[in-house]
Amino acid sequence: MDKKKQDTGYSLIMSLLLLVIIGATAVANTSAGIDKEAASLIRTFEGYVAEPYADGAAASVGYGTSIARAEIHGYTGGHLSEEMARRILSRCVSEERECLALEIPTFYSLTEDMQVALISMRYNRPALIGPKLKGHIEHKRYNQAALEIIYGHNPRGKFGLVRRRSVEGGLFISGYIGS
């Protein structure tokens, strides 16, 4: 192979490598921004509680994090500082995003607002991301997905959950309309 072809091949490989690095950095930066927005939304609904409290079927602490999950991220019982609660929430939000990407193949093609809404729902209760909602998303029936979020996930009509699901559903559909 002559020198000119080698240089061209090398330049092409280096250019492609640079694009991959830039793309990975952009995804990381986007994911960090999405995680920050999702954590902010979750904090709005969960509120901070320094001591363990009864939360449905399990005990929680911090921003609605189950004790078992908080312990995985360094909680050792008793009082949880707000700073530590924020760190735990941040880690949990990243985990929720990664799980959603595995559960919904098109997750990363959704807008940031749509992703934030789904992360908040999954953090609150993973079972909320069920087959019906996934099907709507996978088939790009985003209006139906938003309606499923708002109306299909609060069978007991609890006011706090009505408000939360309404905000998440509104955020989800606004992400679609605004894209």
Secondary structure, DSSP 8 states (H G I E B T S, - for coil): --HHHHHHHHHHHHHHHHHHHHHHHHHHHHHHHHHHHHHHHHHHHH--EEEEEEETTEEEEETTEEHHHHHHTT--SS---HHHHHHHHHHHHHHHHHHHHHH-TTGGGS-HHHHHHHHHHHHH-GGGS-HHHHHHHHTT-HHHHHHHHHHSS-TT--HHHHHHHHHHHHHHHHHHHT-
